[in-house]
Structure formats: structure tokens, C-alpha cells
Amino acid sequence: MPSTVRQESCDSRRSCHCRPDSAAASVDSMNAQNITVIGLGQMGAALADAFLTAGHRTTVWNRTPGKADALVERGAVRADDVAGAVTASELVVVCVLDYAAVREVLAPVADSLRGRVLVNLTTGSPEQARAEAEWAAEHGIGYLDGAVMTTPPGVGDSANMILYAGGPGLLAEHRAALAVLGDPVDLGEDAGSASLYDAGLLGLMWSVFGGWLHATALTGADGVPARDFTAVATRWLKTVSWFMTGYAEQIDAGEYPGEDATIDVQTAAIGHLLHAAEARGIDNRLPELHLELMRAAVRAGHGGDSYARIIESFRK
Ligand SMILES: NC(=O)c1ccc[n+]([C@@H]2O[C@H](COP(=O)([O-])OP(=O)(O)OC[C@H]3O[C@@H](n4cnc5c(N)ncnc54)[C@H](OP(=O)(O)O)[C@@H]3O)[C@@H](O)[C@H]2O)c1
């Protein structure tokens, strides 16, 4: 996902390991600030590395201390314990396995966190994020819940998004510092929003991966290299995103006029995909699910509507 974004701007798509041309800007010494990163797994280490690269004074702590070594060699300050990590900076970023680990690490130092800003970039559910925001508020801690929409190599590239929720004011205050990780996207006051979007966006990614892999297996059965098919497929995704933008308007309006292509037409078209894949011995469970959803809409009398109507099948 991130390497695709980065490689789009590079001529040498197959072997490129160049720095992204959209790398976030570094700060001058006047704007350098103290920032703490707790959790130095693959993602936490990338976050700390981006702060260091930007010129911030970065304090780090990890349960397994050795994971801080490379960052310390690059200029990070190693905190001996969590309390030392928390008190080193006004802005404290945490990125560990899950919310249970966040609480396990931070509950003993809640008093030290009072008056500071905690940015939680750990993945969790909207419910967990809201509970964490409540816990932070009870302890007088400023709280931003976030979701990193890339893998570690994409951190520090402003083409990639970091979603934030729960504190538009806090985000505005710390936007410059956080922007070195990726483009900050403000999702508003509800602390659960970043996790909600994250869950939905990951679902979208897996669905796209599934459709692309099915199609790549289909075309590959006739000898088309994945690279060749994917070059065309990624252009098609831009058209698909244009369809989605129009269908979003229909969904918000609750009306699905089949002005461009009807479900009836697409029910016929998917038959060709199923046939071609079947003839090549490709597993068809994924398009069969799409066919099932289309047929349900047709049975309910909506064959003349647009594909956006299918959302009603997901809403139980
Ligand atoms: N990797 C990605 O592409 C990616 C993308 C977006 C979001 N994220 C999210 O970022 C978070 C971290 O992922 P990662 O890829 O960095 O995972 P990781 O490499 O497995 O690192 C996990 C981190 O959590 C720490 N940890 C786990 N349980 C702990 C506990 N009970 N107390 C203290 N520390 C604990 C680990 O410490 P030790 O080193 O001591 O084990 C390590 O620092 C996850 O929530 C993940 O969903 C990851």
C-alpha cells in the first residue's frame, strides 16, 4: 500500500527504494520540541525515527529495551522507565500492540501524564478508543486517538494519512509536530472516529485486495504477468473511485437511480466473470458473494437501481 503510493512518483517502479518525494519537512532548531515515543515495535520505531529525522528531541521507551538501541545511536534519548519517558515531554506518543497494553503501560504513570498530551496510535475498536479518552479525561490528560494509515516504511511520507479523533483543538496545537509522521486528518470530537474509519478502511483494503487477486489469478491463467494486469487495474481503480463518489451522494440521499448502470446489467455482466474464472479453475467464492447480493436486490424489485442500492443488504 505505501510503496505503491511512493512508487507512483518514481520512474523505476520495479526496483525503486528512493526516499519519497513527499517526505515531511524537517523543523529548524527553534521549532524542535521534546517528544516521547512509547513502544518501539515496527510501527513505534518508525514513528520515533520520523520525529528524529525531523529534528525533534526524541525520548524513547520500550518494554524490551534493546529495541531502542538503533534509535539511541541516531540521537534519541533512552528513558530508563515509563515514568521517565512520560515526564521528558509534553507530547507523548504511544504505539503498542493493543489497548490492553496501553493501559498496562500507562495506568501506573497516570499522575505523571496529567497536563500532558497523549497521542495513542495503537490500533483498537471505537469503543476502546472512547473508553481510553474517558480514562484520560478522568486523569486530566489531553488525549488524541489516532490511526496510522500505512505500514512503517510509509511513515514520514506526507502522501499517507494519519487519522486523528477526539481533540480538534489539541490536533491544531500539535499539528506541525505530528505532520512529520504523515498528513494529519482531523475526524472531529468523537474519540472513536479514527478507529471506526480505520476498521472500515482496512475492510475496503481487504476487499480490493481480494478482487485484485481473483482478477490477477484469472488473467494470470492465460499467461498475463501480474505486473502487466496491475498497471491497468490501478488505472481502473481511479475510475471506480469516481463511481464511488457519485454513489455516496445517492446513499446520503437514500435514493439509488440507475442512471449510469443498473443492477440488472451488472447481474448479467458478472456472469461472464464467473464463467471465465470457472473455465480456468479459479476459486469463485468472492464473485459468487457479489452475485448473491445482486440477485437479492433484483428479487426485491430493485434491478433497475444503481449498485449503491446494495448497501441496504449490509444494513441489517
Ligand atoms: N505494522 C503496521 O503496518 C501497522 C500499521 C498501522 C497500525 N499498526 C498498529 O501499531 C501497533 C503496533 O504494531 P507494530 O507493527 O509495531 O507491532 P510489533 O512490531 O509487534 O510491536 C508491538 C509493540 O508493542 C509492545 N507491547 C506489546 N505488549 C506489550 C505490553 N503488554 N506492555 C508493553 N509493551 C507491549 C511491544 O513491546 P516488546 O518489544 O517489548 O515486545 C512492541 O513495542 C498495533 O496496534 C498495530 O495494529 C501497525
The ligand as an ORCA input file, in Angstrom:
! r2SCAN-3c Opt
* xyz 0 1
  N       2.883     -2.583     11.393
  C       1.950     -1.941     10.698
  O       1.933     -1.957      9.456
  C       0.893     -1.137     11.408
  C       0.082     -0.254     10.654
  C      -0.872      0.510     11.307
  C      -1.052      0.358     12.664
  N      -0.272     -0.525     13.366
  C      -0.535     -0.691     14.793
  O       0.595     -0.282     15.558
  C       0.622     -1.061     16.765
  C       1.996     -1.679     16.905
  O       2.213     -2.522     15.782
  P       3.686     -2.995     15.367
  O       3.614     -3.385     13.939
  O       4.690     -2.002     15.831
  O       3.776     -4.317     16.248
  P       5.072     -5.026     16.849
  O       6.253     -4.807     15.971
  O       4.674     -6.417     17.166
  O       5.334     -4.244     18.208
  C       4.464     -4.365     19.304
  C       4.913     -3.390     20.357
  O       4.008     -3.475     21.468
  C       4.772     -3.699     22.638
  N       3.963     -4.422     23.609
  C       3.131     -5.467     23.378
  N       2.524     -5.845     24.521
  C       3.002     -5.032     25.498
  C       2.751     -4.927     26.878
  N       1.882     -5.719     27.497
  N       3.419     -3.964     27.574
  C       4.298     -3.139     26.938
  N       4.569     -3.186     25.621
  C       3.926     -4.127     24.917
  C       5.974     -4.482     22.183
  O       6.981     -4.435     23.150
  P       8.170     -5.528     23.124
  O       9.126     -5.060     22.084
  O       8.715     -5.498     24.496
  O       7.526     -6.859     22.775
  C       6.312     -3.678     20.907
  O       6.938     -2.465     21.234
  C      -0.501     -2.100     16.660
  O      -1.642     -1.662     17.366
  C      -0.763     -2.140     15.168
  O      -2.087     -2.580     14.846
  C       0.701     -1.258     12.768
*
